[in-house]
Amino acid sequence: MSKVSGEGGKMDIVALLGEKRQVIEAALLRYLPDDEHILTQAMRYSLFAGGKRLRPILALLSYEAVGGGDIDIVLPVACALELVHTFTLIHDDLPAMDDDDFRRGKLSNHKKFSEGMAILAGDALMIDGLGLVIRSKANPVLLNKTIAGFTRVLGLSGVSKGQVDDLYGRDKNAKFLRHIHLRKTALYIAFSIWVGALLAGGNDDTLVHLFKAGVCAGMGFQIRDDVLDLISSKEELGKTPGKDNNDDKLTYPALYGLERSKKMANSYINRAKRIFKGLGASWLPLIELTNYLVERVK
Amino acid sequence: MSKVSGEGGKMDIVALLGEKRQVIEAALLRYLPDDEHILTQAMRYSLFAGGKRLRPILALLSYEAVGGGDIDIVLPVACALELVHTFTLIHDDLPAMDDDDFRRGKLSNHKKFSEGMAILAGDALMIDGLGLVIRSKANPVLLNKTIAGFTRVLGLSGVSKGQVDDLYGRDKNAKFLRHIHLRKTALYIAFSIWVGALLAGGNDDTLVHLFKAGVCAGMGFQIRDDVLDLISSKEELGKTPGKDNNDDKLTYPALYGLERSKKMANSYINRAKRIFKGLGASWLPLIELTNYLVERVK
């Protein structure tokens, strides 16, 4: 169903991503309809700002790879991943955090609306994102595991802690940088893959392997992001380039140089691909997508 | 077990509240232990700032009134109510919102730490609060309903919308003020009572009545808050008095005058008490607590 074949039978990952992205966009429009309230406008402004929908697509592909066939089980959770991800972006951009005026080539939420509105739009995306999980038709035990997973990778032990350490931490070494990238990006990528398999009834062994693969894919993705931030122009990237390298900001290129960073990203991605490969032929789309994560130019 | 009798057999509500509060305090200390990370410090600073623990106590009393007897079912959810409530207080106090330097007689979170830390401590309290729900031993279907309820009263249709309208709304009439108080306070109070009964296996009819009673109790509580804000000194209240009446801030006393506001608070409380009374003798503690909500001086 979701296999998009290019010339010579090779999978056309770009076409596959486009197909899946359409499914996600349509669902997001349904789940967060325009009721003309200003809070909804602020939430929709950032939710529909042209994101790649990477995390929901990872969940969809993982769900399908395990053999799941009911879109009403996976789609609400996949979209929840995007609402919650958008919450983290809006709060990260705030003046009290990274203070970024642009995101994906558009004004960031607090520049378009106001700081107060941006904080509340983020809060509501977080809350209603988790509320969306409960609309899945999955069995209640799996939904509780999903909520538990979401809160574990996001809160005091996850993204929130990563953002605090990124803003206020003083260590400038490799271990600390890995800790930041792991908590701010990789764990959530891993969770996106893990949760798709969970909802499709994947066994414990598969879930453990997938989480490891997801962490590797997420680390590769984030290191690629560091690299792109350094080499891309503003037009290509949609945000202020080189910003991550201001103020002694810790990044992989800053610590290891550009070439070594590229190699490290590739190494992580290769580890992820090996794990997917070990799980069988149905994981080919995940392998292609993981590959795409380090080959992308924005 | 939780019946505290004063002289002549009359329930001593203050002693009962003290007893329940100790249970909540001990549980909160267990659920958010001090790991010495700065984010945890910021979360604990506001969580242990001397709150009345009203919402968790409402959930406990409601759980017991329906006949629930397993503390491991209700306690994580009761504490989740307090973590999430603390999240709303921290964000409300931010400079981009109500800009309040004090809360409960102490520096507000962003004054004690920083704006960035306060936003993230709020985020993490929200996230880990919902994560706490899943630690309840209740059956998974009830936990799904609990999460759904939390997100409904907090997000785009609840507290977040109420705060947006409070900050940016232009209507200055009675209907609008009721809308604000309902969304910012009363729905969450109602949910706190409702969820205790839900977890104890309360039937649908009881749950509907309880939610109505909770909305009335919550409205009475908030109007009393408006009144107290006007008449109390800073020492008694623990926050800047009269602040709610600056800048044409819409409050019940501003709209109806002090005496009529007191009567309206009482009227709401009486409606709540009548509903509790109709549910039977086991609801006496809830009646006493509801009474206390309009008799309190801080």
Interface residues (C-beta under 8 A of the other chain):
Chain A: L32 H37 I38 L39 T40 M43 H91 L94 P95 A96 M97 S114 E115 G116 M117 I119 L120 G122 D123 A124 M126 I127 D128 L130 G131 V133 I134 N139 P140 V141 L143 N144 I147 A148 F150 T151 R152 L154 G155 L156 S160 K161 Q163 V164 L167 Y168
Chain B: L32 H37 I38 L39 T40 M43 H91 L94 P95 A96 M97 S114 E115 G116 M117 I119 L120 G122 D123 A124 M126 I127 D128 L130 G131 V133 I134 P140 V141 L143 N144 I147 A148 F150 T151 R152 L154 G155 L156 S160 K161 Q163 V164 L167 Y168
